[in-house]
Amino acid sequence: MENARPLDTLNGSRNQRVIVELKNKSQYIGKLKAFDIHINIVLDDAEERLGNEPSRKLGTVFIRGDTITLIALE
């Protein structure tokens, strides 16, 4: 995606599994279902991850965009 804007890139990741890292270093993995211009996101089938291992299943979660430091495809 040459010259893609951040929201375009995020939109291309919709319905794919992503890793989300927060400012407090916690990580969540899940299917990206929705987001808004503030990068508030909704993940389905989300799991919290500690180290490289899933620690607990959370289901559908909402994460505030101002807490996110990284979003990457799994």
Contact map, one row per residue, 1 for C-alpha under 8 A:
11110000100000000000000000000000000000000000000000000000000000000000000000
11110000000000000000000000000000000000000000000000000000000000000000000000
11111000000000000000000000000000000000000000000000000000000000000000000000
11111101100000000000000000000000000000000000000000000000000000000000000000
00111111100000000000000000000000000000000000000000000000000000000000000000
00011111110000000000000000000000000000000000000000000000000000000000000000
00001111111000000000000000000000000010000000000000000000000000000000000000
00011111111100000000000000000000000000000000000000000000000000000000000000
10011111111110000000000000000000000000000000000000000000000000000000000000
00000111111111000000000000000000000000000000000000000000000000000000000000
00000011111111000000000000000000000000000000000000000000000000000000000000
00000001111111000000000000000000000000000000000000000000000000000000000000
00000000111111111100000000000001000000000000000000000000000000000000000010
00000000011111110000000000000011110000000000000000000000000000000000000000
00000000000011111000000000000011100000000000000000000000000000000000000000
00000000000011111100000000000111000000000000000000000000000000000000000010
00000000000010111110000000001111000000000000000000000000000000000000000011
00000000000010011111000000001111000000000000000000000000000000000000001111
00000000000000001111100000111100000000000000000000000000000000000000011111
00000000000000000111110000111000000000000000000000000000000000000001111100
00000000000000000011111011110000000000000000000000000000000000000001111000
00000000000000000001111111100000000000000000000000000000000000000011110000
00000000000000000000111111000000000000000000000000000000000000000011100000
00000000000000000000011111000000000000000000000000000000000000000000000000
00000000000000000000111111100000000000000000000000000000000000000000000000
00000000000000000000111111110000000000000000000111000000000000000000000000
00000000000000000011110011111000000000000000000111000000000000000000000000
00000000000000000011100001111100000000000000011110000000000000000000000000
00000000000000001111000000111110000000000010011110000000000000000000000001
00000000000000011110000000011111000000000011111000000000000000000000000000
00000000000001111100000000001111100000000011110000000000000000000000000000
00000000000011111100000000000111110000001111000000000000000000000000000000
00000000000001100000000000000011111000001111000000000000000000000000000000
00000000000001000000000000000001111100001110000000000000000000000000000000
00000000000000000000000000000000111111111100000000000000000000000000000000
00000000000000000000000000000000011111111000000000000000000000000000000000
00000010000000000000000000000000001111110000000000000000000000000000000000
00000000000000000000000000000000001111110000000000000000000000001100000000
00000000000000000000000000000000001111111000000000000000000000011100000000
00000000000000000000000000000000001111111100000000000000000001111100000000
00000000000000000000000000000001111100111110000000000000000001111000000000
00000000000000000000000000000001111000011111000000000000000111100000000000
00000000000000000000000000001111110000001111110000000000001111000000000000
00000000000000000000000000000111100000000111110000000000001110000000000000
00000000000000000000000000000110000000000011111000000000111100000000000000
00000000000000000000000000011110000000000011111100000000111110000000000000
00000000000000000000000000011100000000000000111110000111111000000000000000
00000000000000000000000001111000000000000000011111000111110000000000000000
00000000000000000000000001111000000000000000001111111111000000000000000000
00000000000000000000000001100000000000000000000111111110000000000000000000
00000000000000000000000000000000000000000000000011111000000000000000000000
00000000000000000000000000000000000000000000000011111100000000000000000000
00000000000000000000000000000000000000000000000011111110000000000000000000
00000000000000000000000000000000000000000000001111011111100000000000000000
00000000000000000000000000000000000000000000001111001111100000000000000000
00000000000000000000000000000000000000000000001110000111110000000000000000
00000000000000000000000000000000000000000000111100000111111000000000000000
00000000000000000000000000000000000000000000111100000001111110000000000000
00000000000000000000000000000000000000000011111000000000111110000000000000
00000000000000000000000000000000000000000111110000000000011111000000000000
00000000000000000000000000000000000000000111010000000000011111100000000000
00000000000000000000000000000000000000011110000000000000000111110000000000
00000000000000000000000000000000000000011100000000000000000011111011000000
00000000000000000000000000000000000000111000000000000000000001111111000000
00000000000000000000000000000000000001111000000000000000000000111111000000
00000000000000000000000000000000000001110000000000000000000000011111000000
00000000000000000000011000000000000000000000000000000000000000111111100000
00000000000000000001111000000000000000000000000000000000000000111111111000
00000000000000000001111000000000000000000000000000000000000000000011111000
00000000000000000011110000000000000000000000000000000000000000000001111100
00000000000000000111100000000000000000000000000000000000000000000001111110
00000000000000000111000000000000000000000000000000000000000000000000011111
00000000000010011110000000000000000000000000000000000000000000000000001111
00000000000000001110000000001000000000000000000000000000000000000000000111
